[in-house]
Amino acid sequence: MLAKQVWRLLTNSQSLMTKTLKHKYFPNSDLMDATVPASASFTWRSLMATRDLISKGARKLIGSGLTIEYVAELISDGEWDSNILASHFLEWEVNEILKIPIPRFGEVDSWTWHYTKTGDFSVISDFSVRSAYHAVLEATKNSFPSTSIPPHNAIWSSL
């Protein structure tokens, strides 16, 4: 349930909960860059611990590019600026970036969940719960010493 709350904080900037927590804990940044001050509540600490799980599967969709750090600098007149891209990236990287479409109608940048076809994070859906579990498993499998069975209790507790 905490993962779903973090997803709501991330994707619903107009909710009262998001506005209240933003005012108190991350007034000058976004949720993914928020810190946990020493005086933070247990609720905020719990949400921030769960945010790490969300960061494993959350992806930013480019709309105008204005809310994505550095992306706005790479766009000129609604198109990727090839000259700026060439000055910052290798040729093959520029070719891959140029394949990313930029919406023409001023859509806002938004978040999507990488592990579902719809892009929605849902703890109700069995597929999404498994995908969240696999995101944690994938992120942690290399951090365990030479055992083929990771400690599942630790993984499930982070969901």
URVEN-V153198 format. One record per residue. N is the residue number from 1. BURIAL is # if it has 9 or more other ideal C-beta (glycine too) atoms within 8 Angstrom, else .. D_FIRST is the distance of its C-alpha to the first C-alpha in Angstrom with 1 decimal. Layout:
BEGIN
n->{N | N}
burial->{BURIAL | BURIAL}
d_first->{D_FIRST | D_FIRST}
END
This chain:
BEGIN
n->{1 | 2 | 3 | 4 | 5 | 6 | 7 | 8 | 9 | 10 | 11 | 12 | 13 | 14 | 15 | 16 | 17 | 18 | 19 | 20 | 21 | 22 | 23 | 24 | 25 | 26 | 27 | 28 | 29 | 30 | 31 | 32 | 33 | 34 | 35 | 36 | 37 | 38 | 39 | 40 | 41 | 42 | 43 | 44 | 45 | 46 | 47 | 48 | 49 | 50 | 51 | 52 | 53 | 54 | 55 | 56 | 57 | 58 | 59 | 60 | 61 | 62 | 63 | 64 | 65 | 66 | 67 | 68 | 69 | 70 | 71 | 72 | 73 | 74 | 75 | 76 | 77 | 78 | 79 | 80 | 81 | 82 | 83 | 84 | 85 | 86 | 87 | 88 | 89 | 90 | 91 | 92 | 93 | 94 | 95 | 96 | 97 | 98 | 99 | 100 | 101 | 102 | 103 | 104 | 105 | 106 | 107 | 108 | 109 | 110 | 111 | 112 | 113 | 114 | 115 | 116 | 117 | 118 | 119 | 120 | 121 | 122 | 123 | 124 | 125 | 126 | 127 | 128 | 129 | 130 | 131 | 132 | 133 | 134 | 135 | 136 | 137 | 138 | 139 | 140 | 141 | 142 | 143 | 144 | 145 | 146 | 147 | 148 | 149 | 150 | 151 | 152 | 153 | 154 | 155 | 156 | 157 | 158 | 159}
burial->{. | # | # | # | # | # | # | # | # | # | . | . | . | . | # | . | # | # | # | . | # | # | . | . | # | # | . | . | . | . | # | . | . | # | . | . | . | . | . | # | . | . | . | # | # | # | # | # | # | # | # | # | # | # | . | # | # | # | . | # | # | # | # | # | # | . | . | # | . | . | # | # | . | # | # | . | . | . | . | # | # | . | . | # | # | # | . | . | . | . | . | . | # | # | . | . | # | # | . | . | . | # | # | . | . | . | . | . | # | # | # | # | # | . | # | # | . | . | . | . | # | . | # | . | . | . | . | # | # | . | # | # | # | # | # | # | # | . | . | # | . | . | . | . | . | . | . | . | . | # | . | . | . | # | # | . | . | # | #}
d_first->{0.0 | 3.8 | 5.4 | 5.2 | 6.4 | 8.8 | 9.9 | 10.8 | 12.6 | 14.4 | 15.4 | 16.1 | 18.6 | 20.1 | 17.2 | 18.2 | 15.1 | 16.0 | 19.6 | 19.2 | 17.3 | 19.7 | 22.6 | 21.8 | 20.5 | 21.6 | 24.4 | 26.4 | 24.0 | 20.9 | 17.4 | 18.2 | 21.2 | 19.9 | 20.9 | 19.9 | 22.9 | 24.1 | 23.5 | 19.8 | 17.6 | 15.2 | 12.3 | 13.9 | 14.6 | 11.0 | 10.1 | 13.2 | 12.7 | 9.7 | 12.0 | 14.3 | 12.3 | 12.1 | 15.8 | 16.7 | 16.1 | 16.4 | 20.0 | 22.0 | 24.1 | 27.4 | 28.6 | 31.2 | 30.2 | 30.6 | 27.1 | 27.3 | 29.3 | 32.7 | 32.3 | 34.0 | 37.0 | 37.4 | 37.6 | 40.8 | 41.7 | 38.6 | 39.5 | 38.9 | 41.8 | 43.4 | 45.5 | 42.7 | 40.7 | 43.8 | 44.3 | 40.8 | 40.0 | 41.9 | 43.5 | 41.1 | 38.1 | 39.7 | 40.2 | 36.5 | 35.5 | 38.0 | 36.3 | 33.2 | 33.8 | 33.7 | 33.0 | 36.1 | 34.7 | 32.8 | 29.3 | 26.8 | 25.0 | 21.5 | 18.6 | 18.0 | 15.9 | 18.6 | 17.4 | 17.6 | 20.7 | 19.5 | 17.8 | 14.6 | 11.2 | 9.5 | 7.1 | 9.5 | 12.4 | 13.5 | 15.2 | 12.3 | 10.5 | 14.0 | 14.6 | 11.9 | 13.3 | 16.8 | 16.2 | 15.6 | 18.4 | 20.7 | 20.2 | 20.9 | 23.5 | 26.4 | 25.5 | 26.2 | 29.9 | 31.9 | 29.9 | 28.8 | 25.8 | 23.0 | 21.3 | 18.3 | 16.9 | 16.5 | 14.9 | 12.3 | 11.6 | 10.9 | 8.0}
END
